Amino acid sequence: DLVALGITAIDPVPVADFPGRRGWGYDGVLLFAPEASYGTPDDLKHFIAAAHALGMHVILDWVANHTAWDHPWVTQHPDWYSRDWKGEFQPTPWWDWHDIINLDYSSPALRKEMTENLVYWVREYDVDGYRADVAGFVPLDFWATARHEMEKVKPVFLLAEWETRD
């Protein structure tokens, strides 16, 4: 079993709802809802509680830089997304990821919503922290503020996926 192997933390792929036809959750559409194909909210709570009972931590993969193009925010909050020089939505410029759209952290409302999302999973599901997908594309001051808010609930572990140490 995992505990016998010395594993002390589990990091599942993003669990927030995604379109299901691509992305493995890295193209989220409903960031406050667990992906239905993975189980119910109660299933996720049970999974985390069972891991905790075994002395293991659960850190979620969390996507801060982008969403799927069919995320409700695209129409509800278009100002939360990056634009190119022509004023059009900007897909993520690396690799061939045209199925996602970049978020714009100059929006205080977006920052608030994303911080609330991080706090939500800690408060409602008792997650122990996050592995932040492409964390370096999100301003460092966002992470500092978000950590402060999460730690009002409980101490959290944050791991940034990024290519440089800065």
DSSP file (Angstrom, degrees, kcal/mol; ACC not computed):
  #  RESIDUE AA STRUCTURE BP1 BP2  ACC     N-H-->O    O-->H-N    N-H-->O    O-->H-N    TCO  KAPPA ALPHA  PHI   PSI    X-CA   Y-CA   Z-CA
    1    1 A D     >        0   0    0      0, 0.0     4,-1.1     0, 0.0     0, 0.0   0.000 360.0 360.0 360.0 168.8    0.0    0.0    0.0
    2    2 A L  T  4> +     0   0    0      1,-0.2     5,-2.0     2,-0.2     4,-0.4   0.878 360.0  52.4 -63.9 -40.7    1.0    3.6   -0.4
    3    3 A V  T >45S+     0   0    0      1,-0.2     3,-1.8     2,-0.2    -1,-0.2   0.911 106.0  54.5 -63.7 -41.6    1.7    4.2    3.3
    4    4 A A  T 345S+     0   0    0      1,-0.3    -1,-0.2     2,-0.1    -2,-0.2   0.792 103.6  56.9 -62.7 -27.5    4.0    1.2    3.4
    5    5 A L  T 3<5S-     0   0    0     -4,-1.1    -1,-0.3    -3,-0.3    -2,-0.2   0.555 121.5-109.7 -78.4  -8.0    6.0    2.7    0.5
    6    6 A G  T < 5 +     0   0    0     -3,-1.8     2,-0.4    -4,-0.4    -3,-0.2   0.603  63.6 155.3  89.7  12.4    6.6    5.8    2.6
    7    7 A I      < +     0   0    0     -5,-2.0    -1,-0.3     1,-0.1    -2,-0.1  -0.604  15.1 173.9 -76.3 129.0    4.3    8.1    0.6
    8    8 A T        +     0   0    0     -2,-0.4    49,-2.8     1,-0.2     2,-0.3   0.450  59.3  40.9-116.1  -4.3    3.0   11.0    2.7
    9    9 A A  E     -a   57   0A   0     47,-0.3     2,-0.4    49,-0.0    49,-0.2  -0.999  58.8-153.2-147.0 147.7    1.1   13.1    0.2
   10   10 A I  E     -a   58   0A   0     47,-2.6    49,-2.7    -2,-0.3    41,-0.0  -0.970   6.3-171.4-119.5 134.9   -1.2   12.6   -2.7
   11   11 A D        -     0   0    0     -2,-0.4    49,-0.2    47,-0.2    47,-0.1  -0.781  11.6-171.1-127.4  85.9   -1.5   15.0   -5.6
   12   12 A P        -     0   0    0      0, 0.0    49,-1.4     0, 0.0     3,-0.2  -0.301  35.8 -91.6 -70.8 162.2   -4.4   14.2   -7.9
   13   13 A V  S    S-     0   0    0      1,-0.2    48,-0.2    47,-0.1    12,-0.1  -0.169  74.1 -56.4 -58.7 168.2   -4.9   15.9  -11.2
   14   14 A P        -     0   0    0      0, 0.0    -1,-0.2     0, 0.0    48,-0.1  -0.226  50.0-163.7 -52.3 135.6   -7.2   19.0  -10.9
   15   15 A V        +     0   0    0     46,-0.4    20,-3.2    -3,-0.2    23,-0.1   0.539  51.7 111.3-100.5  -8.7  -10.5   18.0   -9.5
   16   16 A A  E    S-B   34   0B   0     18,-0.2    15,-0.2     9,-0.1    16,-0.1  -0.369  85.1 -83.2 -66.8 147.6  -12.5   21.1  -10.5
   17   17 A D  E     +B   30   0B   0     16,-2.9    12,-2.7    13,-1.2    13,-1.6  -0.179  55.4 176.5 -54.9 135.5  -15.1   20.4  -13.2
   18   18 A F        -     0   0    0     10,-0.3    10,-0.2    11,-0.2     5,-0.1  -0.892  46.5 -92.6-137.1 167.7  -13.9   20.5  -16.7
   19   19 A P        -     0   0    0      0, 0.0     4,-0.1     0, 0.0     9,-0.1   0.728  48.0-139.0 -59.4 -23.8  -15.4   19.8  -20.1
   20   20 A G  S    S+     0   0    0      2,-0.5     3,-0.1     1,-0.1    -3,-0.0   0.304  84.3  83.6  88.1 -11.3  -14.5   16.2  -20.1
   21   21 A R  S    S-     0   0    0      1,-0.2     2,-0.3     2,-0.0    -1,-0.1   0.411 102.8  -2.5-105.4   2.3  -13.4   15.9  -23.7
   22   22 A R  S >  S+     0   0    0      5,-0.1     3,-0.6    77,-0.0    -2,-0.5  -0.972 102.8  48.2-170.3 167.6   -9.9   17.3  -23.2
   23   23 A G  G >  S-     0   0    0     -2,-0.3     3,-2.5     1,-0.2     5,-0.1   0.150  77.5-116.8  83.7 -17.2   -7.4   18.6  -20.7
   24   24 A W  G 3  S-     0   0    0      1,-0.3    -1,-0.2     2,-0.1     4,-0.1   0.756  86.0 -47.8  52.1  25.4   -7.6   16.3  -17.7
   25   25 A G  G X  S+     0   0    0     -3,-0.6     3,-0.5   -12,-0.1    -1,-0.3   0.367 117.3 110.1  98.6  -4.5   -8.8   19.2  -15.7
   26   26 A Y  T <  S+     0   0    0     -3,-2.5    -2,-0.1     1,-0.3    -3,-0.1   0.317  79.0  54.4 -85.2  10.2   -6.2   21.7  -16.9
   27   27 A D  T 3  S-     0   0    0     -5,-0.2    -1,-0.3    73,-0.1    40,-0.1  -0.444  86.8-173.4-135.3  58.1   -9.0   23.5  -18.8
   28   28 A G    <   +     0   0    0     -3,-0.5    40,-2.1    38,-0.3   -10,-0.3  -0.068  23.7 176.5 -61.3 152.4  -11.5   24.0  -16.0
   29   29 A V  S    S+     0   0    0    -12,-2.7     2,-0.4     1,-0.2    44,-0.2   0.606  78.7  32.9-124.1 -30.7  -15.0   25.4  -16.4
   30   30 A L  E >   -B   17   0B   0    -13,-1.6     3,-1.5     3,-0.2   -13,-1.2  -0.834  64.3-177.1-130.3  94.0  -16.6   25.3  -12.9
   31   31 A L  E 3  S+     0   0B   0     -2,-0.4    -1,-0.1     1,-0.3   -16,-0.1   0.587  79.8  53.1 -74.6 -10.3  -13.8   25.9  -10.4
   32   32 A F  E 3  S+     0   0B   0      2,-0.1    -1,-0.3   -16,-0.1   -16,-0.0   0.206  99.5  73.8-106.0  15.0  -16.1   25.4   -7.3
   33   33 A A  E <  S-     0   0B   0     -3,-1.5   -16,-2.9   -16,-0.1    -3,-0.2  -0.992  79.9-121.4-132.0 131.2  -17.4   22.0   -8.4
   34   34 A P  E     -B   16   0B   0      0, 0.0   -18,-0.2     0, 0.0     2,-0.2  -0.420  44.4 -94.1 -66.0 145.2  -15.7   18.6   -8.3
   35   35 A E    >>  -     0   0    0    -20,-3.2     3,-1.7     1,-0.2     4,-0.5  -0.442  32.2-140.4 -60.8 122.7  -15.6   16.9  -11.7
   36   36 A A  G >4 S+     0   0    0      1,-0.3     3,-1.1    -2,-0.2    -1,-0.2   0.814  97.8  61.9 -60.6 -33.6  -18.6   14.6  -11.8
   37   37 A S  G 34 S+     0   0    0      1,-0.3    -1,-0.3     3,-0.0     3,-0.1   0.691 101.9  53.8 -69.0 -15.2  -16.8   11.7  -13.5
   38   38 A Y  G <4 S-     0   0    0     -3,-1.7    -1,-0.3     1,-0.4     2,-0.3   0.607 123.0 -93.5 -89.2 -14.0  -14.5   11.5  -10.5
   39   39 A G    <<  -     0   0    0     -3,-1.1    -1,-0.4    -4,-0.5     0, 0.0  -0.786  52.3 -46.7 130.3-175.1  -17.4   11.2   -8.1
   40   40 A T     >  -     0   0    0     -2,-0.3     4,-2.0    -3,-0.1     5,-0.2  -0.357  54.6-102.5 -86.4 167.3  -19.6   13.3   -5.9
   41   41 A P  H  > S+     0   0    0      0, 0.0     4,-2.3     0, 0.0     5,-0.2   0.902 126.1  52.8 -55.0 -39.9  -18.5   16.1   -3.5
   42   42 A D  H  > S+     0   0    0      1,-0.2     4,-2.5     2,-0.2     5,-0.2   0.872 104.9  55.0 -65.0 -35.7  -19.1   13.6   -0.7
   43   43 A D  H  > S+     0   0    0      2,-0.2     4,-2.6     1,-0.2    -1,-0.2   0.923 109.2  47.3 -61.0 -43.7  -16.8   11.0   -2.5
   44   44 A L  H  X S+     0   0    0     -4,-2.0     4,-2.4     2,-0.2    -2,-0.2   0.914 111.8  49.8 -65.5 -42.3  -14.0   13.6   -2.6
   45   45 A K  H  X S+     0   0    0     -4,-2.3     4,-2.5     1,-0.2    -1,-0.2   0.905 111.9  48.9 -61.3 -40.8  -14.5   14.5    1.1
   46   46 A H  H  X S+     0   0    0     -4,-2.5     4,-2.7     2,-0.2    -2,-0.2   0.914 109.7  51.9 -64.7 -43.5  -14.4   10.8    2.0
   47   47 A F  H  X S+     0   0    0     -4,-2.6     4,-2.2     2,-0.2    -2,-0.2   0.927 112.9  44.6 -57.5 -47.4  -11.2   10.3   -0.1
   48   48 A I  H  X S+     0   0    0     -4,-2.4     4,-2.6     2,-0.2    -2,-0.2   0.912 113.3  49.8 -67.0 -42.7   -9.5   13.2    1.6
   49   49 A A  H  X S+     0   0    0     -4,-2.5     4,-2.3    -5,-0.2    -1,-0.2   0.898 110.8  50.6 -62.4 -40.1  -10.6   12.1    5.1
   50   50 A A  H  X S+     0   0    0     -4,-2.7     4,-1.1     2,-0.2    -2,-0.2   0.901 110.4  49.3 -65.4 -40.9   -9.4    8.5    4.4
   51   51 A A  H ><>S+     0   0    0     -4,-2.2     5,-2.8     1,-0.2     3,-0.6   0.927 111.5  49.2 -62.9 -44.3   -6.0    9.9    3.3
   52   52 A H  H ><5S+     0   0    0     -4,-2.6     3,-1.9     1,-0.2    -2,-0.2   0.893 105.8  57.0 -61.6 -39.4   -5.8   12.0    6.4
   53   53 A A  H 3<5S+     0   0    0     -4,-2.3    -1,-0.2     1,-0.3    -2,-0.2   0.787 106.1  51.1 -62.8 -26.4   -6.7    8.9    8.5
   54   54 A L  T <<5S-     0   0    0     -4,-1.1    -1,-0.3    -3,-0.6    -2,-0.2   0.378 124.6-105.5 -89.1   3.1   -3.7    7.2    7.0
   55   55 A G  T < 5S+     0   0    0     -3,-1.9     2,-0.3     1,-0.3    -3,-0.2   0.676  78.7 132.9  81.7  17.6   -1.5   10.1    7.9
   56   56 A M      < -     0   0    0     -5,-2.8    -1,-0.3    -6,-0.2     2,-0.3  -0.741  49.4-135.7-103.5 150.6   -1.3   11.3    4.3
   57   57 A H  E     -a    9   0A   0    -49,-2.8   -47,-2.6    -2,-0.3     2,-0.5  -0.715  10.3-144.9 -97.5 153.5   -1.7   14.9    3.0
   58   58 A V  E     +a   10   0A   0     -2,-0.3    70,-3.2   -49,-0.2    71,-0.7  -0.975  17.4 179.7-121.2 117.9   -3.8   15.7   -0.1
   59   59 A I  E     -c  129   0C   0    -49,-2.7     2,-0.3    -2,-0.5    71,-0.3  -0.964  19.3-140.6-114.3 134.0   -2.6   18.6   -2.3
   60   60 A L  E     -c  130   0C   0     69,-2.2    71,-2.4    -2,-0.5     2,-0.4  -0.704  15.3-119.7 -94.3 142.3   -4.6   19.4   -5.3
   61   61 A D  E     -c  131   0C   0    -49,-1.4   -46,-0.4    -2,-0.3     2,-0.4  -0.682  39.9-167.6 -68.9 130.6   -3.3   20.4   -8.7
   62   62 A W  E     -c  132   0C   0     69,-2.4    71,-2.5    -2,-0.4     2,-0.7  -0.992  15.7-145.5-133.0 131.1   -4.7   23.9   -9.2
   63   63 A V  E     +c  133   0C   0     -2,-0.4    71,-0.1    69,-0.2    69,-0.1  -0.848  28.1 159.7-102.7 113.9   -4.8   25.9  -12.4
   64   64 A A        +     0   0    0     69,-0.7    -1,-0.2    -2,-0.7    70,-0.1   0.692  63.7  61.1-104.0 -24.2   -4.4   29.6  -11.9
   65   65 A N  S    S-     0   0    0     68,-0.4    38,-3.0     1,-0.1     2,-0.3   0.753 108.8   0.0 -81.7 -25.6   -3.2   30.9  -15.3
   66   66 A H  E     -E  102   0D   0     36,-0.3   -38,-0.3   -40,-0.1     2,-0.3  -0.946  49.8-150.3-157.6 167.8   -6.1   29.9  -17.6
   67   67 A T  E     -E  101   0D   0     34,-1.9    34,-2.7    -2,-0.3   -38,-0.2  -0.827  41.8 -80.6-134.1 176.8   -9.5   28.3  -18.2
   68   68 A A  E >   -E  100   0D   0    -40,-2.1     3,-1.5    -2,-0.3    32,-0.2  -0.432  41.1-115.4 -71.7 156.6  -11.3   26.5  -21.0
   69   69 A W  T 3  S+     0   0    0     30,-0.9    -1,-0.1     1,-0.3    31,-0.1   0.761 116.0  57.5 -65.1 -24.5  -12.8   28.7  -23.7
   70   70 A D  T 3  S+     0   0    0      4,-0.1    -1,-0.3     3,-0.0   -41,-0.1   0.197  75.6 127.4 -95.2  18.3  -16.2   27.4  -22.6
   71   71 A H  S X  S-     0   0    0     -3,-1.5     3,-1.6     1,-0.1     4,-0.4  -0.502  70.6-121.9 -66.7 141.8  -15.8   28.6  -19.0
   72   72 A P  T >> S+     0   0    0      0, 0.0     4,-2.6     0, 0.0     3,-1.0   0.786 107.8  69.2 -57.5 -27.6  -18.8   30.8  -18.0
   73   73 A W  H 3> S+     0   0    0      1,-0.2     4,-2.8   -44,-0.2     7,-0.3   0.786  81.8  73.5 -63.4 -26.0  -16.5   33.7  -17.2
   74   74 A V  H <4 S+     0   0    0     -3,-1.6    -1,-0.2     1,-0.2     7,-0.1   0.884 115.5  21.6 -56.9 -38.4  -15.7   34.1  -20.9
   75   75 A T  H <4 S+     0   0    0     -3,-1.0    -2,-0.2    -4,-0.4    -1,-0.2   0.789 129.4  47.0 -96.6 -33.9  -19.2   35.7  -21.3
   76   76 A Q  H  < S+     0   0    0     -4,-2.6    -3,-0.2     1,-0.2    -2,-0.2   0.849 132.3  13.3 -77.3 -34.6  -19.9   36.7  -17.7
   77   77 A H    ><  +     0   0    0     -4,-2.8     3,-2.4    -5,-0.2    -1,-0.2  -0.447  66.2 160.6-139.7  61.6  -16.6   38.4  -17.0
   78   78 A P  G >  S+     0   0    0      0, 0.0     3,-1.4     0, 0.0    -1,-0.1   0.754  73.3  69.1 -60.3 -21.8  -14.7   38.9  -20.3
   79   79 A D  G 3  S+     0   0    0      1,-0.3    31,-0.1    -3,-0.1    -5,-0.1   0.551  84.6  71.4 -73.0  -5.4  -12.6   41.5  -18.6
   80   80 A W  G <  S+     0   0    0     -3,-2.4    24,-2.7    -7,-0.3     2,-0.3   0.410  89.1  80.1 -86.4   1.8  -11.0   38.8  -16.5
   81   81 A Y  B <  S-G  103   0E   0     -3,-1.4    22,-0.3    22,-0.3     2,-0.1  -0.828  84.0-107.5-116.1 149.8   -9.1   37.5  -19.6
   82   82 A S        -     0   0    0     20,-2.1     8,-1.8    -2,-0.3     2,-0.3  -0.348  32.1-153.9 -68.3 149.8   -5.9   38.6  -21.4
   83   83 A R  B     -H   89   0F   0      6,-0.2     6,-0.2    -4,-0.1     2,-0.1  -0.920   8.0-130.3-124.2 151.7   -6.2   40.3  -24.7
   84   84 A D    >   -     0   0    0      4,-2.8     3,-2.1    -2,-0.3     6,-0.1  -0.252  47.4 -80.9 -88.0-174.6   -3.8   40.5  -27.6
   85   85 A W  T 3  S+     0   0    0      1,-0.3    -1,-0.1     2,-0.1    -2,-0.0   0.692 132.2  54.4 -63.8 -18.5   -2.8   43.7  -29.4
   86   86 A K  T 3  S-     0   0    0      2,-0.1    -1,-0.3     3,-0.1     3,-0.1   0.456 119.8-108.6 -91.9  -1.8   -6.0   43.6  -31.4
   87   87 A G  S <  S+     0   0    0     -3,-2.1     2,-0.2     1,-0.3    -2,-0.1   0.565  76.7 132.4  86.5   9.1   -8.2   43.4  -28.3
   88   88 A E        -     0   0    0      1,-0.1    -4,-2.8     0, 0.0    -1,-0.3  -0.619  69.2 -84.0 -93.4 154.0   -9.1   39.7  -28.9
   89   89 A F  B     -H   83   0F   0     -6,-0.2    -6,-0.2    -2,-0.2    -1,-0.1  -0.202  45.7-131.8 -52.4 145.0   -8.9   37.0  -26.2
   90   90 A Q        -     0   0    0     -8,-1.8    12,-2.2    12,-0.3    -8,-0.2  -0.893  12.6-150.6-110.0 112.2   -5.4   35.6  -25.9
   91   91 A P  B     -F  101   0D   0      0, 0.0    10,-0.2     0, 0.0     7,-0.1  -0.352  47.8 -74.8 -70.1 162.5   -4.9   31.8  -25.9
   92   92 A T        -     0   0    0      8,-1.0     5,-0.3     5,-0.6     8,-0.1  -0.413  45.1-145.5 -60.1 127.0   -2.0   30.5  -24.0
   93   93 A P        +     0   0    0      0, 0.0     2,-0.3     0, 0.0    -1,-0.1   0.490  67.3  86.0 -81.7  -3.3    1.1   31.3  -26.2
   94   94 A W  S >  S-     0   0    0      3,-0.1     3,-1.2     2,-0.0    -2,-0.0  -0.678  94.5 -20.1-101.2 157.0    3.2   28.3  -25.5
   95   95 A W  T 3  S-     0   0    0     -2,-0.3     0, 0.0     1,-0.2     0, 0.0  -0.132 108.8 -51.3  49.1-141.7    3.1   24.9  -27.2
   96   96 A D  T 3  S+     0   0    0      1,-0.1     2,-1.1     2,-0.0    -1,-0.2  -0.378  84.3 138.7-122.1  52.4   -0.1   24.1  -29.0
   97   97 A W    X   +     0   0    0     -3,-1.2     3,-0.9    -5,-0.3    -5,-0.6  -0.527   8.0 142.4 -99.9  67.0   -2.6   24.9  -26.2
   98   98 A H  T 3   +     0   0    0     -2,-1.1    -1,-0.2     1,-0.2    -3,-0.0   0.489  59.5  75.1 -83.8  -2.6   -5.3   26.7  -28.2
   99   99 A D  T 3  S+     0   0    0     -3,-0.2   -30,-0.9   -31,-0.1     2,-0.3   0.383  91.7  63.0 -90.6   4.9   -8.1   25.1  -26.1
  100  100 A I  E <   -E   68   0D   0     -3,-0.9    -8,-1.0   -32,-0.2     2,-0.4  -0.918  68.5-146.6-128.7 157.9   -7.4   27.4  -23.1
  101  101 A I  E     -EF  67  91D   0    -34,-2.7   -34,-1.9    -2,-0.3     2,-0.1  -0.976  23.7-115.3-127.4 134.2   -7.6   31.1  -22.6
  102  102 A N  E     -E   66   0D   0    -12,-2.2   -20,-2.1    -2,-0.4   -12,-0.3  -0.391  22.6-133.9 -72.1 140.0   -5.3   33.2  -20.3
  103  103 A L  B     -G   81   0E   0    -38,-3.0     2,-0.6   -22,-0.3   -22,-0.3  -0.590  13.5-132.4 -86.4 155.8   -6.6   35.0  -17.3
  104  104 A D    >   -     0   0    0    -24,-2.7     3,-1.5    -2,-0.2     6,-0.2  -0.914  12.8-166.8-115.6 104.9   -5.6   38.6  -16.6
  105  105 A Y  T 3  S+     0   0    0     -2,-0.6    -1,-0.1     1,-0.3     6,-0.1   0.338  76.0  84.9 -78.1   8.6   -4.5   39.2  -13.0
  106  106 A S  T 3  S+     0   0    0      4,-0.0    -1,-0.3   -26,-0.0     3,-0.1   0.584  72.4  92.8 -78.8  -8.3   -4.6   42.9  -13.3
  107  107 A S    <>  -     0   0    0     -3,-1.5     4,-2.2     1,-0.2     5,-0.2  -0.766  64.7-159.8 -86.3 114.5   -8.3   42.5  -12.5
  108  108 A P  H  > S+     0   0    0      0, 0.0     4,-2.3     0, 0.0    -1,-0.2   0.855  93.6  55.8 -59.7 -34.1   -9.0   42.8   -8.7
  109  109 A A  H  > S+     0   0    0      2,-0.2     4,-2.3     1,-0.2     5,-0.1   0.893 107.1  48.4 -67.4 -38.9  -12.3   40.9   -9.1
  110  110 A L  H  > S+     0   0    0      2,-0.2     4,-2.9     1,-0.2     5,-0.3   0.938 110.5  51.5 -64.0 -46.6  -10.5   37.9  -10.7
  111  111 A R  H  X S+     0   0    0     -4,-2.2     4,-2.4     1,-0.2     5,-0.2   0.914 110.6  48.9 -56.4 -43.7   -7.9   37.9   -8.0
  112  112 A K  H  X S+     0   0    0     -4,-2.3     4,-2.6     2,-0.2    -1,-0.2   0.928 112.5  47.6 -62.5 -45.7  -10.6   37.9   -5.4
  113  113 A E  H  X S+     0   0    0     -4,-2.3     4,-1.8     2,-0.2    -2,-0.2   0.903 113.4  47.1 -63.7 -42.6  -12.5   35.0   -7.1
  114  114 A M  H  X S+     0   0    0     -4,-2.9     4,-2.1     2,-0.2    -1,-0.2   0.884 112.4  49.7 -69.3 -37.9   -9.4   32.9   -7.5
  115  115 A T  H  X S+     0   0    0     -4,-2.4     4,-2.4    -5,-0.3    -2,-0.2   0.925 109.9  51.3 -64.3 -43.7   -8.4   33.5   -3.9
  116  116 A E  H  X S+     0   0    0     -4,-2.6     4,-2.4     1,-0.2    -2,-0.2   0.859 107.5  54.4 -61.1 -34.5  -11.8   32.5   -2.8
  117  117 A N  H  X S+     0   0    0     -4,-1.8     4,-1.8     2,-0.2    -1,-0.2   0.932 108.0  47.9 -66.1 -44.9  -11.5   29.3   -4.8
  118  118 A L  H  X S+     0   0    0     -4,-2.1     4,-1.3     1,-0.2    -2,-0.2   0.927 114.2  46.8 -59.7 -44.9   -8.3   28.3   -3.1
  119  119 A V  H  X S+     0   0    0     -4,-2.4     4,-3.1     1,-0.2     5,-0.3   0.885 106.5  60.5 -64.3 -38.9   -9.8   29.0    0.3
  120  120 A Y  H  X>S+     0   0    0     -4,-2.4     4,-3.4     1,-0.2     5,-0.5   0.925 104.5  46.4 -55.0 -50.9  -13.0   27.1   -0.7
  121  121 A W  H  X5S+     0   0    0     -4,-1.8     6,-1.5     1,-0.2     4,-1.1   0.845 115.5  47.2 -66.3 -32.7  -11.2   23.8   -1.3
  122  122 A V  H  X5S+     0   0    0     -4,-1.3     4,-1.0     4,-0.2    -2,-0.2   0.939 120.2  37.9 -69.9 -47.6   -9.2   24.1    1.9
  123  123 A R  H  <5S+     0   0    0     -4,-3.1    -2,-0.2     2,-0.2    -3,-0.2   0.941 126.1  33.5 -70.9 -49.4  -12.3   25.0    4.0
  124  124 A E  H  <5S+     0   0    0     -4,-3.4    -3,-0.2    -5,-0.3    -1,-0.1   0.794 133.6  24.4 -82.7 -29.8  -14.9   22.7    2.4
  125  125 A Y  H  <<S-     0   0    0     -4,-1.1    -3,-0.2    -5,-0.5    -2,-0.2   0.479  95.5-126.0-116.6  -6.0  -12.8   19.7    1.5
  126  126 A D     <  +     0   0    0     -4,-1.0    -4,-0.2    -6,-0.2   -68,-0.2   0.809  42.5 174.4  64.8  32.6   -9.9   20.0    4.0
  127  127 A V        -     0   0    0     -6,-1.5   -68,-0.2     1,-0.1    -1,-0.2  -0.349  30.2-139.9 -66.7 155.9   -7.2   19.9    1.3
  128  128 A D        -     0   0    0    -70,-3.2    29,-2.1     1,-0.2     2,-0.3   0.468  61.7 -55.2 -99.5  -3.7   -3.7   20.5    2.6
  129  129 A G  E     -cd  59 157C   0    -71,-0.7   -69,-2.2    27,-0.3     2,-0.3  -0.987  56.7 -87.5 157.8-163.6   -2.4   22.6   -0.1
  130  130 A Y  E     -cd  60 158C   0     27,-2.4    29,-2.3    -2,-0.3     2,-0.6  -0.976   6.0-142.5-144.2 150.2   -1.8   22.9   -3.8
  131  131 A R  E     -cd  61 159C   0    -71,-2.4   -69,-2.4    -2,-0.3     2,-0.7  -0.985  38.1-141.6-105.2 113.6    0.6   22.2   -6.7
  132  132 A A  E >   -cd  62 160C   0     27,-3.2    29,-2.6    -2,-0.6     3,-1.1  -0.693   8.3-133.4 -88.6 116.0    0.1   25.3   -8.8
  133  133 A D  E 3  S-c   63   0C   0    -71,-2.5   -69,-0.7    -2,-0.7   -68,-0.4  -0.446  84.6 -11.9 -66.9 135.2    0.1   24.6  -12.5
  134  134 A V  T >  S+     0   0    0     -2,-0.2     3,-1.8     1,-0.1    -1,-0.3   0.850  82.4 173.4  35.8  52.1    2.4   27.1  -14.5
  135  135 A A  G X   +     0   0    0     26,-1.2     3,-1.8    -3,-1.1    27,-0.2   0.759  62.9  69.6 -59.3 -29.3    2.6   29.2  -11.3
  136  136 A G  G 3  S+     0   0    0     25,-0.7    -1,-0.3     1,-0.3     4,-0.1   0.636  87.7  64.4 -69.8 -13.7    5.1   31.6  -12.8
  137  137 A F  G <  S+     0   0    0     -3,-1.8    -1,-0.3     2,-0.1    -2,-0.2   0.472  93.6  74.7 -84.7  -1.2    2.6   33.1  -15.2
  138  138 A V  S <  S-     0   0    0     -3,-1.8     5,-0.1    -4,-0.2   -73,-0.1  -0.922  99.2 -98.6-111.3 135.6    0.6   34.4  -12.2
  139  139 A P    >>  -     0   0    0      0, 0.0     4,-1.2     0, 0.0     3,-1.0  -0.207  24.6-129.8 -57.4 139.7    2.0   37.4  -10.3
  140  140 A L  H 3> S+     0   0    0      1,-0.3     4,-1.9     2,-0.2     5,-0.2   0.840 105.9  61.3 -58.9 -36.8    3.9   36.6   -7.1
  141  141 A D  H 3> S+     0   0    0      1,-0.2     4,-2.1     2,-0.2    -1,-0.3   0.800  98.4  58.4 -66.0 -25.9    1.8   39.0   -5.0
  142  142 A F  H <> S+     0   0    0     -3,-1.0     4,-3.0     2,-0.2    -1,-0.2   0.951 106.3  48.0 -62.8 -47.5   -1.3   37.0   -5.8
  143  143 A W  H  X S+     0   0    0     -4,-1.2     4,-2.6     1,-0.2    -2,-0.2   0.888 110.5  51.4 -61.9 -39.6    0.2   33.9   -4.3
  144  144 A A  H  X S+     0   0    0     -4,-1.9     4,-1.9     2,-0.2    -1,-0.2   0.927 113.8  43.5 -63.8 -45.0    1.3   35.8   -1.2
  145  145 A T  H  X S+     0   0    0     -4,-2.1     4,-2.0     2,-0.2    -2,-0.2   0.922 114.1  50.2 -65.9 -44.3   -2.2   37.2   -0.7
  146  146 A A  H  X S+     0   0    0     -4,-3.0     4,-2.7     1,-0.2     5,-0.2   0.910 109.2  51.6 -62.7 -42.5   -3.9   33.9   -1.4
  147  147 A R  H  X S+     0   0    0     -4,-2.6     4,-2.6    -5,-0.2    -1,-0.2   0.931 107.7  52.9 -59.6 -44.9   -1.6   32.0    1.0
  148  148 A H  H  < S+     0   0    0     -4,-1.9     4,-0.3     1,-0.2    -1,-0.2   0.914 111.8  45.7 -56.6 -44.1   -2.5   34.5    3.8
  149  149 A E  H >< S+     0   0    0     -4,-2.0     3,-1.0     1,-0.2     4,-0.4   0.898 112.7  49.5 -68.9 -40.9   -6.2   33.9    3.2
  150  150 A M  H >X S+     0   0    0     -4,-2.7     3,-2.1     1,-0.2     4,-1.8   0.896 104.6  58.8 -64.2 -38.9   -5.9   30.1    3.1
  151  151 A E  T 3< S+     0   0    0     -4,-2.6    -1,-0.2     1,-0.3    -2,-0.2   0.548  88.7  72.1 -75.0  -4.1   -3.9   30.1    6.3
  152  152 A K  T <4 S+     0   0    0     -3,-1.0    -1,-0.3    -4,-0.3    -2,-0.2   0.730 107.8  38.2 -71.4 -22.9   -6.7   31.8    8.1
  153  153 A V  T <4 S-     0   0    0     -3,-2.1    -2,-0.2     1,-0.4    -3,-0.1   0.894 137.6 -43.4 -89.1 -52.5   -8.4   28.3    7.7
  154  154 A K  S  < S-     0   0    0     -4,-1.8    -1,-0.4   -26,-0.0    -2,-0.1  -0.958  71.2 -71.4-169.4 161.3   -5.3   26.1    8.3
  155  155 A P        -     0   0    0      0, 0.0     2,-0.3     0, 0.0    -4,-0.0  -0.379  54.7-162.4 -61.1 141.3   -1.6   25.9    7.3
  156  156 A V        -     0   0    0     -9,-0.1     2,-0.5    -2,-0.0   -27,-0.3  -0.903  17.6-132.2-128.6 156.8   -1.2   25.0    3.7
  157  157 A F  E     -d  129   0C   0    -29,-2.1   -27,-2.4    -2,-0.3     2,-0.4  -0.911  22.6-166.6-104.6 131.4    1.6   23.6    1.5
  158  158 A L  E     -d  130   0C   0     -2,-0.5     2,-0.4   -29,-0.2   -27,-0.2  -0.983   7.7-176.8-123.5 132.1    2.2   25.3   -1.8
  159  159 A L  E     -d  131   0C   0    -29,-2.3   -27,-3.2    -2,-0.4     2,-0.5  -0.994  15.0-148.6-126.1 124.6    4.3   23.9   -4.6
  160  160 A A  E     -d  132   0C   0     -2,-0.4     2,-0.8   -29,-0.2   -27,-0.1  -0.819   5.1-146.4 -97.9 126.7    4.9   26.0   -7.8
  161  161 A E        +     0   0    0    -29,-2.6   -26,-1.2    -2,-0.5   -25,-0.7  -0.826  48.5 132.1 -84.7 114.2    5.4   24.3  -11.1
  162  162 A W        -     0   0    0     -2,-0.8    -2,-0.0   -28,-0.2   -29,-0.0  -0.986  60.4-127.9-161.8 159.3    7.8   26.6  -12.9
  163  163 A E  S    S+     0   0    0     -2,-0.3     2,-0.3     3,-0.0    -1,-0.1   0.633  89.7  49.8 -90.6 -15.1   11.0   26.4  -14.9
  164  164 A T  S    S-     0   0    0      1,-0.1   -28,-0.0     0, 0.0     0, 0.0  -0.909  77.8-126.4-124.9 154.2   13.0   28.9  -13.0
  165  165 A R              0   0    0     -2,-0.3    -1,-0.1     1,-0.3    -2,-0.0   0.771 360.0 360.0 -71.1 -24.3   13.7   29.3   -9.2
  166  166 A D              0   0    0     -3,-0.0    -1,-0.3   -30,-0.0    -3,-0.0   0.495 360.0 360.0 -73.9 360.0   12.6   32.9   -9.1
